[in-house]
Amino acid sequence: MKAIVITSPGGPEVLQLQEVDDPHLEDDEVLVKVEATALNRADTLQRKGSYPPPKGASPYPGLECSGTVEAVGKNVSRWKIGDQVCALLSGGGYAEKVAVPAGQLLPIPRGISLRDAASFPEVACTVWSTVFMTSHLSSGENFLVHGGSSGIGTFAIQIAKYKGARVFATAGSEEKLAACKDLGADVVINYKSEDFVTRVKEETGGKGMDVILDCVGGPYFQKNLDSLNLDGRLFIIGFLGGPATQANLAGLLARRLTVQGAGLRTRSPENKALIVSEVEKNVWPAISEGCVKPVIYKYLQLSEAAEAHKIMESSQHIGKILLLT
């Protein structure tokens, strides 16, 4: 098969389409002929050499895909050859085929094309596991997502709105703020020209957010703490601004705050299967009803992976960038 190989750590130019061996299929895995894969920030970190794949995972980038089942391991009962699926991966999406643990596959949501379904697994599993399974965002609560125009952000806005939250989003341009509004955000904040702590307090009568989903890290840590309501929950999923910070933790006690962090890629197959099952149960109906839609910025061919990485790192995109095999 063909796959995108990281020839050495570096810039987008190190991504090369090469002939490689087909994946080895384990007894509890499904072999998927890939229709599309979607970019994630983690792919750019892996390319630079700062985010290696977990032990035993495919060396090729790509944390989600959609496609057609080509073969099934002998312990697999749910899936059969010819099924159209999308999948959460530990790697290997930037390829014509990928082997996936059976518990990490999802059916294609009703009304969604096979290729567009590649835009959902990583963001749906990330947002559902952090904002809902762990932080327990509930109807009527205030929710803030930073980077509202990103793949994570565009999905989080829609699913939080669907679940009855009042949604706040930060973004860095008028175009991106308008996109967040169109997706259902109640309050949008330009982080380049406004202090989001002040705006959050103004919009909530001084109370603050019940749940914040943050991908910035260190530079936002104190501001996020200052933005939380009583019993507020901060969940950190990335360090785009760096991991280091100094903070005054006094508010943690006075306002009973919770700070958590997690990645998705390094979780066990059993934990991923649990998350995928919860996503199918709770998120797939919202997609099938048309209440959560794929937000696709651009389609490129697999051979154009370097160009796709350039677009992602320029941060000009809104939503997801897809690579088609």
PATI-943619 format. One record per residue (C-alpha): residue number from 1; chain; x, y, z. Coordinates in Angstrom, 2 decimals, decimal comma. Layout:
N
num:chaine:x:y:z
NUM:A:X:Y:Z
...
END
This chain:
325
num:chaine:x:y:z
1:A:0,00:0,00:0,00
2:A:0,97:3,68:-0,10
3:A:1,39:5,72:3,05
4:A:2,77:9,06:4,15
5:A:6,15:8,45:5,75
6:A:7,94:10,94:8,03
7:A:11,39:10,65:6,48
8:A:13,03:12,59:9,35
9:A:11,78:15,06:11,99
10:A:11,22:18,45:10,42
11:A:8,93:20,69:8,40
12:A:6,05:19,64:6,15
13:A:8,49:18,70:3,37
14:A:9,57:15,56:5,31
15:A:6,15:14,00:4,61
16:A:6,65:11,67:1,64
17:A:4,21:9,28:-0,07
18:A:5,93:5,89:-0,28
19:A:5,19:2,21:-0,91
20:A:5,11:0,33:2,43
21:A:4,00:-3,06:3,70
22:A:0,30:-3,66:4,35
23:A:-0,68:-3,58:8,05
24:A:-0,60:-6,85:10,00
25:A:-4,08:-7,79:11,19
26:A:-4,45:-9,06:14,76
27:A:-7,33:-11,33:15,86
28:A:-9,26:-8,47:17,50
29:A:-8,69:-5,97:14,69
30:A:-10,41:-4,87:11,51
31:A:-8,58:-3,91:8,31
32:A:-10,03:-0,72:6,82
33:A:-9,48:0,47:3,26
34:A:-9,15:4,19:3,93
35:A:-11,41:6,64:2,10
36:A:-10,29:9,75:4,02
37:A:-8,30:10,81:7,05
38:A:-8,41:14,12:8,91
39:A:-5,57:16,27:10,23
40:A:-5,03:16,92:13,93
41:A:-2,47:19,12:15,68
42:A:-0,89:15,97:17,04
43:A:0,10:15,02:13,48
44:A:2,24:18,15:13,16
45:A:3,89:17,41:16,53
46:A:4,63:13,84:15,45
47:A:6,16:15,15:12,22
48:A:8,47:17,41:14,24
49:A:9,56:14,47:16,42
50:A:7,97:15,72:19,64
51:A:4,99:13,32:19,80
52:A:6,05:9,76:18,97
53:A:3,39:7,08:18,43
54:A:2,55:4,85:21,40
55:A:4,37:1,50:21,58
56:A:2,98:-0,89:18,98
57:A:1,08:1,79:17,05
58:A:1,52:2,48:13,34
59:A:4,51:4,75:12,61
60:A:2,46:6,74:10,07
61:A:0,49:9,83:11,13
62:A:-3,29:10,00:11,25
63:A:-5,52:9,63:14,31
64:A:-8,87:9,07:12,56
65:A:-10,21:7,82:9,27
66:A:-13,23:6,61:7,35
67:A:-13,41:3,76:4,89
68:A:-14,64:0,28:4,07
69:A:-13,93:-2,93:6,00
70:A:-11,63:-5,15:3,91
71:A:-10,90:-7,94:6,41
72:A:-11,75:-8,89:10,01
73:A:-9,78:-10,74:12,68
74:A:-11,12:-14,07:13,90
75:A:-12,31:-12,62:17,24
76:A:-14,35:-9,83:15,61
77:A:-18,13:-10,32:15,52
78:A:-19,78:-6,92:14,98
79:A:-18,11:-5,88:11,73
80:A:-18,09:-7,63:8,37
81:A:-16,34:-7,13:5,02
82:A:-17,96:-4,29:3,08
83:A:-19,16:-2,31:6,11
84:A:-18,65:1,43:5,84
85:A:-17,06:2,76:9,04
86:A:-15,06:5,53:10,65
87:A:-12,45:4,92:13,31
88:A:-10,40:6,35:16,15
89:A:-6,74:5,46:15,57
90:A:-3,45:5,49:17,47
91:A:-1,80:6,24:14,13
92:A:-1,79:5,07:10,54
93:A:-4,59:7,13:9,02
94:A:-2,33:8,69:6,36
95:A:-2,34:5,45:4,37
96:A:-4,44:3,40:1,97
97:A:-5,16:0,78:4,67
98:A:-5,08:0,68:8,46
99:A:-5,64:-2,03:11,08
100:A:-7,94:-0,88:13,90
101:A:-9,02:-2,54:17,17
102:A:-12,66:-3,54:16,60
103:A:-13,83:-1,49:19,60
104:A:-12,58:1,74:17,98
105:A:-14,83:1,55:14,92
106:A:-18,09:3,42:14,47
107:A:-20,79:3,16:11,82
108:A:-21,18:6,11:9,46
109:A:-23,80:8,48:10,96
110:A:-27,01:8,76:8,94
111:A:-26,88:11,60:6,42
112:A:-23,07:11,89:6,44
113:A:-20,91:10,95:3,43
114:A:-18,22:8,31:3,85
115:A:-15,40:10,81:3,35
116:A:-16,85:13,49:5,66
117:A:-17,25:10,91:8,45
118:A:-13,45:10,99:8,81
119:A:-13,83:14,41:10,44
120:A:-15,64:13,07:13,52
121:A:-13,90:10,28:15,51
122:A:-11,01:12,19:17,11
123:A:-12,94:15,37:17,94
124:A:-16,05:13,51:19,09
125:A:-14,09:11,18:21,36
126:A:-11,94:14,01:22,72
127:A:-14,84:16,35:23,49
128:A:-17,25:13,73:24,78
129:A:-14,67:12,11:27,09
130:A:-13,45:15,41:28,55
131:A:-16,41:17,79:28,61
132:A:-19,18:15,28:29,29
133:A:-17,86:11,97:30,67
134:A:-15,35:13,65:33,01
135:A:-16,40:17,28:33,50
136:A:-20,15:16,46:33,40
137:A:-21,31:19,54:31,52
138:A:-25,08:19,67:31,87
139:A:-28,00:21,62:30,43
140:A:-28,16:25,23:31,60
141:A:-24,47:25,45:32,50
142:A:-21,97:27,89:30,97
143:A:-19,28:26,34:28,77
144:A:-16,19:27,99:27,23
145:A:-14,08:26,44:24,49
146:A:-10,83:28,12:23,47
147:A:-9,99:27,97:19,76
148:A:-13,64:27,81:18,78
149:A:-12,88:27,66:15,05
150:A:-10,61:24,60:15,30
151:A:-11,73:21,05:14,61
152:A:-12,22:20,48:18,34
153:A:-13,85:23,88:18,78
154:A:-16,36:23,64:15,94
155:A:-17,49:20,25:17,22
156:A:-17,55:21,28:20,91
157:A:-19,73:24,32:20,18
158:A:-22,31:22,19:18,38
159:A:-22,53:19,29:20,83
160:A:-22,55:21,56:23,91
161:A:-25,35:23,62:22,37
162:A:-27,24:20,43:21,51
163:A:-26,96:19,35:25,16
164:A:-28,43:22,65:26,38
165:A:-25,36:24,55:27,57
166:A:-24,78:28,27:27,08
167:A:-21,73:28,28:24,85
168:A:-18,82:30,75:24,86
169:A:-15,97:30,55:22,32
170:A:-12,71:32,41:21,77
171:A:-11,18:32,96:18,33
172:A:-8,71:35,34:16,71
173:A:-10,48:36,92:13,75
174:A:-13,87:38,29:12,79
175:A:-14,31:35,51:10,21
176:A:-13,64:32,84:12,84
177:A:-15,90:34,53:15,40
178:A:-18,70:34,64:12,82
179:A:-18,21:30,92:12,11
180:A:-18,48:30,16:15,85
181:A:-21,70:32,18:16,00
182:A:-23,11:30,33:13,01
183:A:-22,42:27,00:14,73
184:A:-24,39:28,07:17,80
185:A:-22,02:29,90:20,14
186:A:-23,99:32,34:22,30
187:A:-21,01:34,57:23,12
188:A:-17,87:34,94:20,99
189:A:-14,70:36,64:22,24
190:A:-11,78:37,91:20,16
191:A:-8,81:36,86:22,29
192:A:-6,54:39,27:20,39
193:A:-8,51:42,39:21,31
194:A:-10,51:41,40:24,42
195:A:-9,71:39,99:27,85
196:A:-11,80:36,85:28,00
197:A:-11,91:36,84:31,83
198:A:-13,57:40,26:31,90
199:A:-16,03:39,33:29,16
200:A:-16,95:36,02:30,79
201:A:-17,68:37,78:34,10
202:A:-19,74:40,46:32,36
203:A:-21,84:37,92:30,48
204:A:-22,53:35,75:33,53
205:A:-23,25:38,39:36,15
206:A:-19,88:37,79:37,79
207:A:-20,31:34,03:38,19
208:A:-18,07:32,64:35,45
209:A:-17,86:29,38:33,55
210:A:-18,94:25,96:34,78
211:A:-16,70:24,09:32,32
212:A:-13,73:25,30:30,24
213:A:-12,02:23,22:27,53
214:A:-8,52:24,55:26,93
215:A:-5,85:23,72:24,34
216:A:-3,55:26,69:25,09
217:A:-2,04:25,60:28,41
218:A:0,40:27,68:30,45
219:A:-0,43:31,25:29,33
220:A:-4,16:30,71:29,95
221:A:-3,98:28,72:33,20
222:A:-4,44:31,60:35,65
223:A:-7,00:33,30:33,41
224:A:-8,97:30,07:33,16
225:A:-8,96:29,66:36,94
226:A:-10,13:33,27:37,30
227:A:-12,95:32,58:34,82
228:A:-14,46:29,61:36,67
229:A:-17,69:29,61:38,67
230:A:-18,17:27,84:42,02
231:A:-17,51:24,13:41,42
232:A:-16,08:25,04:38,00
233:A:-14,14:22,47:35,98
234:A:-11,14:23,21:33,78
235:A:-10,03:20,51:31,35
236:A:-6,69:20,95:29,55
237:A:-6,12:18,99:26,32
238:A:-3,15:20,81:24,79
239:A:-0,27:23,23:25,21
240:A:-0,30:25,40:22,08
241:A:1,00:28,25:24,23
242:A:3,47:26,06:26,16
243:A:3,13:23,92:29,30
244:A:4,86:26,13:31,91
245:A:3,15:28,68:34,13
246:A:2,99:30,29:37,57
247:A:-0,40:30,47:39,22
248:A:-2,17:31,58:42,38
249:A:-4,04:28,50:43,53
250:A:-6,05:30,12:46,31
251:A:-9,21:30,13:44,20
252:A:-9,10:26,34:43,94
253:A:-10,12:26,05:47,57
254:A:-12,47:29,00:47,86
255:A:-14,46:28,08:44,75
256:A:-13,97:24,27:44,89
257:A:-12,41:24,18:41,44
258:A:-11,38:21,05:39,51
259:A:-8,42:21,03:37,11
260:A:-7,87:18,01:34,89
261:A:-5,95:17,04:31,81
262:A:-5,80:14,08:29,47
263:A:-4,72:12,91:26,06
264:A:-6,61:10,43:23,92
265:A:-3,92:8,72:21,89
266:A:-2,11:7,00:24,77
267:A:-5,21:5,56:26,45
268:A:-5,62:1,78:26,53
269:A:-7,68:0,05:23,83
270:A:-10,24:-0,83:26,52
271:A:-10,59:2,81:27,57
272:A:-10,85:3,97:23,95
273:A:-13,51:1,33:23,28
274:A:-15,54:2,65:26,23
275:A:-15,30:6,22:24,93
276:A:-16,20:5,14:21,38
277:A:-19,24:3,27:22,72
278:A:-20,40:6,35:24,65
279:A:-19,88:8,53:21,57
280:A:-22,00:6,22:19,43
281:A:-24,74:6,25:22,08
282:A:-24,75:9,98:22,85
283:A:-23,22:11,87:19,91
284:A:-24,21:9,87:16,81
285:A:-27,94:10,65:17,31
286:A:-27,16:14,39:17,30
287:A:-25,27:14,00:14,02
288:A:-28,00:11,85:12,46
289:A:-30,58:14,48:13,45
290:A:-28,55:17,15:11,64
291:A:-27,88:19,06:14,88
292:A:-24,11:18,46:14,69
293:A:-22,61:18,85:11,22
294:A:-19,14:18,20:9,81
295:A:-17,17:21,41:9,33
296:A:-14,70:20,81:6,50
297:A:-12,26:23,54:5,49
298:A:-10,57:21,75:2,59
299:A:-10,16:18,39:0,85
300:A:-6,70:17,45:-0,38
301:A:-5,22:14,25:-1,78
302:A:-3,05:12,03:0,44
303:A:-0,07:13,00:-1,72
304:A:-0,67:16,63:-0,66
305:A:-0,13:15,95:3,06
306:A:2,70:18,50:3,22
307:A:0,43:21,23:1,87
308:A:-2,26:20,21:4,36
309:A:0,22:20,58:7,24
310:A:1,21:24,04:5,99
311:A:-2,44:25,10:6,07
312:A:-2,93:23,72:9,58
313:A:0,19:25,43:10,92
314:A:-0,85:28,75:9,36
315:A:-4,06:28,52:11,47
316:A:-6,06:30,01:8,60
317:A:-8,52:27,10:8,55
318:A:-11,94:26,79:10,17
319:A:-12,88:23,23:11,05
320:A:-11,19:20,13:9,66
321:A:-8,75:19,47:6,82
322:A:-9,27:16,10:5,09
323:A:-6,88:13,95:3,06
324:A:-8,47:11,65:0,48
325:A:-6,77:8,42:-0,58
END
